[in-house]
Amino acid sequence: MKRWAHSSLMGGVGVGLNFLREKDCEKIHEASLEVLHDRGAYFDSETAREVLRDHGCWEDADGCTHFPRTLVESALEAVPAEFVHRGRTPDDDIHMAQDQVYASNFGEGIFTHDLETGERRSTVKQDAVDILRVVDSLDNIHIYNRAIGPQDVPSESASMHNAEVAFCYTSKPMHLVSGSPFQTKKMIKMAEIAAGGKEELKRRPRTAFNHTTISPLRISHEACENAMIVAEAGLPNHILVMVQQGATSPISYAGSVAVHNADFLAFNTLLQCVNRGNPTLYGASACVMDMKKGLSLVAAPEVFVLNAAMARMSKYYNIPSYIAGG
């Protein structure tokens, strides 16, 4: 199993960005709890709403679910502070915890520049294979995240094609995305086959699943249903929140982090109600609104401040994180 994968952090020494003091984290936590209690979050799944009602939540006339403070904090306490993200063999395993740093590629590209012709074209399944071969050979990339969305296969099964490529071409831990509950169930079945059976997958859960919220404070039907299926299977869930400062979250840093945090807390509470102790990653990939052009900026200086602040919140909670780095 790999530990201290980043050489600059050997012995626990490295460079860090810390924009939030402990008392700042406490204020953001309190603000997020207030938002979830007074404003609530919308879950576009009756099954999810029923689960939360059974655990003490209530709904308003607009259908938003409101959370008691005690439930949210109990769900936070249930998230494992560390877990082993399994690979194909024990040598490929990585230790997910606050004092460990790893890297992955990102996704999901739908266009590429063809290496042979130089033309810009839609991505195809073979691109996923080619990219994965590179990722699998790089020692400084520790987790494979589905890199592209293949446009030459039916959209209804694209996630399963990505999963097939991942199971066949890498030995590293992986993060997958599913477009529907049907695909999620099929992908978990694929994972069981690749692991050697259902019990072996439970013993060595190799894949995590990414789920995004719709900021602010909305979780789609597919995200709810997919994440609950994954939680029931005991596989790690990666909650990726992507606030857009100045558009889907306040223009202030503290306000954006509070909204991001509320999104995460709402989703995590659902997952811990489904399967208490389910490994969950605190994910963040913030962006900033370009007020002049109406564009979403993913490489503006503010983005890295936001993501560093969100990483600090994961440390405050002592939850493993998965933060966009650029």
N, C-alpha and C positions, 0 to 999 in steps of 0.2 A: 504493500500500500504506500502511496506517495504522501509525504508530509513536507511542509515547507518547500513547496514546488518552486517558488520564486527565489532564485539564488541570492538576491539582494536582501532577503528577509531571513537568511540563515541566522539562527540564534535569536530571532525575534527583533532584529534591528532593521529599520527601513524608514522610508519617507512617507509621511501621511499628511492628509489635509483634514483639519478639524475645525469646522466653522461653527460648531454648536457646543456650548458648555453643558454640563450636566443639568443645570437649572433651565437652560433653553430647551433641552429635550423634554424635561418635565412639563414645561408650558405647552409645547406642541402636543404632547400626549394628552394633556387635559383638554386642549382645544379640540382634538380629534374625538375624544369621548363626548364632549358637549355637542359636536356636530352630529354624531351618531345617535345620541339620545334625543336631541331636539329636532333635527332636520331629518335624520334617517337616511337610508340608502334604498334604491329600488332594485329588487331582484326579479328579473323577468322569467321566473320559473315558479309555478305553484308548489312544486315539490320542495324547492329551497325555502320558500316562505313558510310552508307547513313545518319543516324541520326547525326553523327559527322560532316559530310560534310555540312549538312544543318545549322549547328551552327558555321561554319567558319573554320573547320579543312581542311587539304589537305593531299593528299597521294603522295608518291614518286613512283619511278619505281619498287621498291620491294614490294609495297603494304602496307608499313607502314604508319600509320596515324600520322600526325604532328599537334601539338596543339598550338594555340595562347595563350600567357600568360593570357590575360584578361579572356578567357573562363575558363581556369583551376581555376583561383582564384575566378571567379564568382560562379563556381560550389562548391567550398569550402565554400563560404559564405552561400550557400543555404542549407547546411547540418544542421539539427537541433542540437543545442548544448545539448539538452536533450529531452527525450521522455519517456513515460511510456510503459514498456514492460509488456503486459497484461498476466495474468494467467486466470484460469477458473473462478475465482471470484475476486472481488476487493482486498480481503485479500492476494491473491497470486501475485498481481501486484508488480513490482519493478521499481524504478525510475532510469533510465539510464542517468548518467551525470558524469562529471569529478570528482566530489567530492563524488562519491559513489563507493563502492567496493563490488563485489559479486563473487561467485564461481560457476563453473559448472564442470561436468565431461567432458571427451574428447572422441573422436572417431577417426577412425572407425575401431575397431578390427575385424579381420577375423579369428583369432584363440583364443582359450580359454583353460584354464585348468579346466576340468570337476570337480566340487566339490564333486561328488559322487565317481568317479572312479580314479581321479587324472591324467587321461590321457590328453595329448594335442590333441585337435581336432578342426575341423572347427566350427565356430559359427553357430547357428541356431536361428530361430525366437524366440523360447522360452527363449533363453539367453537374448534377448532384454527385454522381459517381466520381467525376474528375476532381471536383473540389474536395470531396471526402478523402480521396487518396492522398492529397496534399496535407490536409488536416491530420490524418492518421499518422503521417510520417514526421510531423513536427513535434519535437519534444516539449516545446514551450506552449503548446495548445493541449489542454488537459481534458476538455469537455467538447463533444461535438454537438452543435446546435444546428438543426436543419437549415441549410444555407440558402436554398432557393425554393421557389414554388414552380414545379414543372408545368409548363403550359401545353405540353403535347400529350397529356393524359386527361381523362375526365375530371372536372373539378370536384365531383362527388367522391372521388377516390384518391385525390392527389396526396393527401396526408398519409395514406397507406403506402403509396409508392415511395414517399420520403422515408417512411419507417423501414420498408424493405431494403432500401439502399443502406440505411444506417446499420441495420442488423447484419448485413452481408459484408460491409466494407470497412468497419472500424471495430477495434477492440476497446475503445475508450468509452467512458460513461457518456450518455447522450441525453439531450433534451429534444422532445418532439412536440408538435402542435397538431391538434385534431380539429377538424371542421364540423364534427357532429358527434352526438352520442353513439351512433352506429359505428362510425369510424373508430372512436375511442375503444369500444369493446373489441373490435377486430384487431386494433393495434396491441391491446393488452394480450389478446390471444396469440398474436405473433411473438410478443415478448416471452410468453410462456413457452412457446415452441423453441425459440432461440435459447432459452435458459435451460431447457431440458425438462420442463414441466411446471405446473402451477405452484407446487410447494417449493421448488428450486428458485422460482422467481421471487417468492416471498422471502426466501433466505438470502438471496442476492439480487435485490431490486436494481436493475441496471439502467432503467430509463426514468427520467422525470418528465412531466408534462407541463408546458407553458400555458397559462391562461391570462388574458388581459382584461382589465376592467374598461368600462367606458366612462372616463372621467368627465364630470364629477359625479361620483356616487351612484353609478348604475352598472349592473352586471348582467350581461346578456343571458338569454335562455341557454345558448350553447355552452357558454363559459360555466354557468352554474351546473348544468347537467354533466358536462365533461369532467369537471373538477370533482364532483361528488362520486362519479364512477371510479376515478383514479384513487380518491381517498379510501373508498370501500375496498379497493384492491391492495391498499397499503403501500402504494408507490408514492414517491415524493412529488409534491405539487410546487410549481414555481409561479407565484402570483406576480405578474409584471404589470405595474402601474405606469402609465405614460401621460402624466399631466402636461398640459401646454400652458406655460406661464403667460398670463395676460389674455388667455382665451378660455380654456376649460378649468383654469385655476387662477387665483388672484395674482396681481402683478407683483406683489411683495414676495420675497423669498420665504418668510415665515408662513405666510398664508398658503403658498403653493405646497410647501412641505406638509402643512397640517392637512390639506385636502388629500394629498397623496397618501399620507399616513392613515387617514380615515378610510380611504378606499381599501387599503391593505387590511386594516383591522376588521372591516365588515366582511370581506371575503374569507379571511382566516377564521373568523368566528363560525361561519357556516361550515368550513371544512373540519374544524375541531369538534363541532357538534355531530358531524357524520362519523368521524373516526378520531377520537381523542388521542393525541400523540402522533398524528400523521406528520411526517417530515415536510416542512414547508419552507420555501426560500422567500426572503423579502426582496422583491425585484423592483428595479427602477430604471426607466429610460425616459427621462424628462426631455422636453423640448421647449422652445420659446417662440412666441408669436411675433412675426415681423409685421408691425403695425402698418407700415407703408404698402407692402406688397401682399399681405394676407398669406404669407408663407409660413410653414413650420420649420424652424431652424434647429437642426440637430447637432451643430458644431459651434454654436455661439458660446462665448465665455461663460454666460450665465448658466448654460446647461451643466457644465462641470461643477459649478458651485452647488447647484441643486442636487445633482447626483451624489456629490460628496456629503452633503447634508443628510440625504436619505440613507446613505451608508452608515452615517453616524447614528441615525435612529435605529438601524438594525443592531448596531453594537449596544445601544442603550437597552434594547430588548433582549440582547444575547441570542439573536436568531441568525443563522447563516444567510448571507445575502448574495444577490446576483445583480450586479450594477453595470449599466452600460458605461464603457470607457472611451468611446469615440469611434 
